[in-house]
Amino acid sequence: MRKTKTMLQTFHPDSPGGQDLFSVQPGVSVIDALEQASAFLASAISIIYDAEPDSSNVFGAAYLAEMAKGVVDACISGLMKGDKS
């Protein structure tokens, strides 16, 4: 699986119907990318559990979760491409 690489995955539109602001770059090892996604999710969970009610920190957790999803989606695309070749 270390040879399997991510595919380009954009996410987080900057406005309704707008262009995505962030992207996962193609060619990153799926293992390395998934390790990073796990770290994003661990941080998001920690923020959520430690947040005070109505805390603006929850927005940071949402962004971390969105980044993790983008990484996982890029990994899935890379794995699916690998299955077809």
Order of alpha helices (4+ residues) and beta strands (2+ residues): beta-beta-alpha-alpha
